[in-house]
């Protein structure tokens, strides 16, 4: 199964510095300009990822991953344009009958092939299990895709498990940021087994930032948030939506105004009767503090 290496394969959040060689990357004695590397990505763009997001998405992802440096290497062992790890190479070989070696994946052509194949593999797996995902806008879909790419995508413990929960509880319109809030809230038992990498705020910010940069580069404007679906009332005692979304609470402002009005009534009545030279009957037996002992004394 391709998902077995989920966390190891997708441990793509970079913590180390990458080597840079001017505007050209040196690999095996050969150098590549950024434009040459972009051309390699264009030549290998195919399948679901290219159809759904376009070549610009892949170029942006490679830029975020390696700075378009074919020689880039991370402390976690990820290498090349798309920062591919060794387990991805092995699974690619198994799926395609190739025999790429460790040094081979430094080659930008092979690295791009593996990166595009992996993205298409994730999308194919998800759309087979969660067909509603294909109808999401490209930017919505991309948020989940890069979250899974960066932090784990399987249905066992990765982003696929979150999508499965969303689909089974009527939350198909939930955005990635909302899904992560639900995940870290600890309110939902079905999400308890999700990988710790998906809870990592730095990893999530990386995926969000990558999508934002792609939208900026392509001149696209993010779609507005979808209207939240009503509480489906499945496994959760308290739905993810807050009570005010169900019309169950009064706004804080209205509460303050109402409380102030209630408190002002007796004060206003007292002042009015004083001005009229009368004492309210309700105050005939008011409780006032004793001047000497500070204890309550009946009468005035």
N, C-alpha and C positions, 0 to 999 in steps of 0.2 A: 504493500500500500504506500502511495506517495505521501500520505499524511504522517507516517511514522516518524519522520525526521523533522516534524513541524517546527518545534522550538529551535533546534540546532540549525536548521536550514534558514530560518527567518530571523536569526539573531543579527539583524542588519543595522541596529542602531550603533553608530560609530562613536567611540570614545577616544580614539587615538588620532594623532596627526597623520595626514597623508602626505607622501612625498610629492613634490611638484617639480617639473623640469620646464621652466618657462611656460610658453603657451603650447608646447609640444610634449607628448608623453612618450617615453622611451620604453619599448617592450622588446626583449630579445634582440637588442641591437638596432631595432627599427623605431623610428619616431613617427608620431601621428599628431597632426594639428587637430584642433577642436572641430574644425569644419570637416575634416576627414572622418573623425569619429561620429559626428552627426550623420554623415552620409552612410556610414556602416549601420547605424541604428535604423535609418530610413529603409535601407535595403533589407533589413531583417524584421521590420514591423509587419505583423500579420495576425490573423485570427481575431478572437473576440476583443482583445485589448486594443488593437488598432482600429477595429470597427467602431467600438464604443467610445473611445477617448481620443483617437487620432495619434499621429506620429509625435506631435508636440508633447503629449503626455509622457511618452517614453524618453524623449530627449530631456525633458525637465526632471524626470526621475533619476536618470543617469547623472545629470548635473548635480542634483542634491546628494546622490550617493557618493560620487567620486570626484566631483568638480570637473567631469569630463577628462579624467586622467586614467588612461588605460593601465598605468603602472601602479595605481593606488592600492595600498594594502592596509588593513586594519589590525588592531591587536587581537580581534576575535578570529582572525584567519580568513576574513572575507576579502576578495581581491577583484580588481578590474573595474570596468565601467559600471556594472550593476552590483558590484560587491557580492559576488557569488561565493558561497562556501562549498567545501569539498563534498558534503553530502548531496548537494544539488547536482554536482557533476556526476556523481555515481548514479543518481536516479535518472538523470538525462541519458546517460549511457544505456541504462537498462531499458528505458522507454524507446530509444532510437537505434539500439544496436551499435552504437559508436564505442570508441575506446579512448576517449579523451583522458589525458593524464593531468596531474596537478599543474604542471607548467602550461598546459594547453589552455586552461581557462584564463590565463593572462592575456591571451590573444583576444583583441576586441571583437573580432568576428564571432568567435566561439562564445565569448562571454555574453554578447548581445543575444545570440541564439538561445542560450540557457535562460537568460533573464526574461525574454519574451515568452518562452515556453512555460516558465514557472507562473507568470501572471495569467496566461491562458489556462493553465492547469487549475489554478485557484478559482478562476471565473467559471470554468466548466463544472467543477465540483459543486460550487455554490448554486449555480443556476439549475443544476440537476435536482438538488435537494430543496432549494428555496426559489421556485420559478418567479415569484413576485418580485424578486430583487432586480430582474432584468428590466422591469418597468420604472425603476427609480431613475431620476435624472442623472446624467453623467457625473455631476459634482457630488451628489449624494452617494452614488455607488463608489466613486473614487475614494471617498472618506473611509468606507469600510474596507475596500480593497487594500489601500496602503496601510491601514491599521493592521490588517491581517498579514500583509507582506512583511511589515516591520516587527510584529510582535507574536505572530502565530496565527494560522488560519484554519486549522482542522476543526471538525465538529466534535472531536473528543474533548479538547480543552482550549481551543483557539477561538478566533472571531466567529468561526462557523457555529460554535455552541451558542454564542450570543444571538446570531441570526435565527437559529433554530428556536430559541426561546421567544424571540420577537414574533416569529411566524405562528407559533403555537398559542400565543396569548393575544393575538389581534393587534400587535404593535408594529405592523409592517411599515408605518410611516415615521417611526422614530428615527431621529437623526443620530449620527455616530456619537456626538457629544452627549446627547441624552442617554444613549445606551451605556456609555462609559460611566455616567453619573449613577445610573441604576446598578451597574456592576460594582462600583466602589461603595455604594450605600450599604451593602450587606443585607438588604431587605428581601432579596429574592433567592431562596434556597436553590433553585435550578442553576443559578450562576456560580454557586460556591466552588465548583471544580474548574473554573476558568483559570488559565495560566496567569501567573503573577505578572508576566510581561505586558499583558493587556491592561493591567492596572497602573503601570508605570507612567506617570504624567509626562516625563520627558519624551518617551516614545510616542505618546499620543500627540504631543505638541509637534513632534517631527512630522508625523503623517498629516496633521492639519496644515502645517506650514507648507508642506510639499504640494498639497492640493491648492492652497491659496496662491502659491507662486505659479502653478500651472494655469490657473484661471487668469491671473494677472498677465502672464505672458501671452495668453491666447485672446485677451481682450474680452473675456466672458464675465458676466455678472452672476454671482450665485443666486439660485432660485430662492424665493421666500420660504420660510419654514412651513411645512405642511400643517394643516389643521389637525390637532391631536385627535386620535380616535378615542371614543368613549371607553370607560373602564370595562373590559370584557369580563371581569369578575372570575378569573381563573384561580390560579394557585395562591394569589396574594390576598392577605387579609386587608391590607391597605394598598390601594393602587398607587402607581408611580406618580400619577398626577396629583397635584395639591388640591385640598378641599375646595378652594375658591373656584377651581375649574368646573366644579359640579354645582355651584350656586349654593353651597352649604354655609358660607360665612358672610358676615357683613364687613365692609371695608373698615380698616382701622380709623380712617378719618371720620366716618359716620359714627363710629362708636364713641370717639372723643367728643364730638359735638353733642351727641345725645346725653352723655354723662355730665357735661358742663351745664346743659340746660336743666337737668334734674337738680343739680346742686344749687343752681342759681335761684330756683323758685322760692325756697324758704327765706333766703337772704333778702330777696326783693320784697317779699311780703312783710318782713320785719321792718325794713326801712320805710315802707309805705305807711304802715300803722303808726310808726314813731312820728312821722311827719304829720299825721292826722291827730296826734295827741292821744292815741288809743293804744292799749296793750292787747295783742292778740290773745284770744282765749286759750289758744293752744300753748301759750307760754306761761299761763297762770301757775303751772306746776313744773316749770322748767328746772332742770338740774343744773346748778351753777357751782363752781368751786368755792370752798370756804377760803376767805382771804387769809385766815390765820393758819389753818392746818393743811390747806390744799385738798381737803376732802370734799366730796360732793355734799351739798346741803339742799334740801327741798325748799322751794319757795324763793321769792325774790326779796 
